[in-house]
Amino acid sequence: MIARAARQLALVLALALIPAVVSGAWQLAWKKAEPLAAGEVRLATAREWGARVQWVDARSRAKFERTRIPGALLLNEDEWDKLVGPFLDAWDADKTLVVYCDGGSCEASHQVAARLRKDLMIGGVLVLKGGFAEWQGL
Amino acid sequence: MAGLVIAGLRLAVAGVFLYAGTLKIWDFTHLRSATPDFTIAIQNFRLLPSPDLALLLAVYLPWLEVTAASALFIRRLALGAATALLGLSAVFLGAVGSAWWRGLDIACGCFGKENAPTDFRFLLLRNTALLAAVAVLFLHEWRRPSPTPPHS
């Protein structure tokens, strides 16, 4: 009975692998071709800009404290009033702001970028395509 | 009567895993792949040593859910499917319990991207019920005679 269970389990695991591999390959191809939305920048471009970029972390404080892009400043919607002062003090206005959140379909980076543009009248604020997940190479 | 209960359980368990797996594969709200969101959900549990592993699991696990749920209806694969779903249910329950124990404030990601904060007690109850249902199916398949008679 154990042998039958193991044989069938192996077959189910292998069957699931087929669509997973196809889906993974398709997603890799799509990721490269996916167009940028207005106000977004690709990681490769932001990396080329090097020290001229100021990373802005729009995720929660807990996530920021655990891991972040080196040199990033924390600025999120939940603690906006508390964080915006220190953020403005620390930001060198010659640097382009690139905001990121988790990645996937997270909206926090777009919300913080919109607020930077609207409330603080800062022009040229960009959002990192793919977010922190992209930075991690996912 | 027992046959009816097993048929109902099979339908319910398959439905839950098909639904959960599909929502982890495709984001119907944004009409895009749900893999990035599921990768992040897995990472948030802080159980894996590397983000790459989270990505691999995010690609594979939903398809395993869908495949195993479908295979529950194929006599020659039902025991293997129930075994896979039993393992998945146990892993999910363990992950949720561990997150609750460590006081993590994270979304479950069980049914695709979820923005609402997780009610861990409800989640533990739900996952325990699911594990129990899958265990009943597994035991049923385990005791069921093999579909092919042994060669004489």
Boltz contact constraints between the chains, C-beta under 6 A:
constraints:
  - contact:
      token1: [A, 5]
      token2: [B, 79]
      max_distance: 6.0
  - contact:
      token1: [A, 5]
      token2: [B, 83]
      max_distance: 6.0
  - contact:
      token1: [A, 8]
      token2: [B, 77]
      max_distance: 6.0
  - contact:
      token1: [A, 8]
      token2: [B, 79]
      max_distance: 6.0
  - contact:
      token1: [A, 8]
      token2: [B, 80]
      max_distance: 6.0
  - contact:
      token1: [A, 9]
      token2: [B, 80]
      max_distance: 6.0
  - contact:
      token1: [A, 9]
      token2: [B, 83]
      max_distance: 6.0
  - contact:
      token1: [A, 9]
      token2: [B, 84]
      max_distance: 6.0
  - contact:
      token1: [A, 11]
      token2: [B, 80]
      max_distance: 6.0
  - contact:
      token1: [A, 12]
      token2: [B, 68]
      max_distance: 6.0
  - contact:
      token1: [A, 12]
      token2: [B, 71]
      max_distance: 6.0
  - contact:
      token1: [A, 12]
      token2: [B, 77]
      max_distance: 6.0
  - contact:
      token1: [A, 12]
      token2: [B, 80]
      max_distance: 6.0
  - contact:
      token1: [A, 12]
      token2: [B, 81]
      max_distance: 6.0
  - contact:
      token1: [A, 12]
      token2: [B, 84]
      max_distance: 6.0
  - contact:
      token1: [A, 15]
      token2: [B, 67]
      max_distance: 6.0
  - contact:
      token1: [A, 16]
      token2: [B, 63]
      max_distance: 6.0
  - contact:
      token1: [A, 16]
      token2: [B, 64]
      max_distance: 6.0
  - contact:
      token1: [A, 16]
      token2: [B, 67]
      max_distance: 6.0
  - contact:
      token1: [A, 19]
      token2: [B, 63]
      max_distance: 6.0
  - contact:
      token1: [A, 20]
      token2: [B, 59]
      max_distance: 6.0
  - contact:
      token1: [A, 20]
      token2: [B, 60]
      max_distance: 6.0
  - contact:
      token1: [A, 20]
      token2: [B, 63]
      max_distance: 6.0
  - contact:
      token1: [A, 24]
      token2: [B, 59]
      max_distance: 6.0
  - contact:
      token1: [A, 27]
      token2: [B, 33]
      max_distance: 6.0
  - contact:
      token1: [A, 27]
      token2: [B, 35]
      max_distance: 6.0
  - contact:
      token1: [A, 102]
      token2: [B, 40]
      max_distance: 6.0
  - contact:
      token1: [A, 103]
      token2: [B, 36]
      max_distance: 6.0
  - contact:
      token1: [A, 104]
      token2: [B, 36]
      max_distance: 6.0
  - contact:
      token1: [A, 104]
      token2: [B, 37]
      max_distance: 6.0
  - contact:
      token1: [A, 104]
      token2: [B, 40]
      max_distance: 6.0
  - contact:
      token1: [A, 105]
      token2: [B, 30]
      max_distance: 6.0
  - contact:
      token1: [A, 105]
      token2: [B, 37]
      max_distance: 6.0
  - contact:
      token1: [A, 133]
      token2: [B, 36]
      max_distance: 6.0
  - contact:
      token1: [A, 136]
      token2: [B, 51]
      max_distance: 6.0
  - contact:
      token1: [A, 138]
      token2: [B, 39]
      max_distance: 6.0
  - contact:
      token1: [A, 138]
      token2: [B, 51]
      max_distance: 6.0
  - contact:
      token1: [A, 138]
      token2: [B, 55]
      max_distance: 6.0
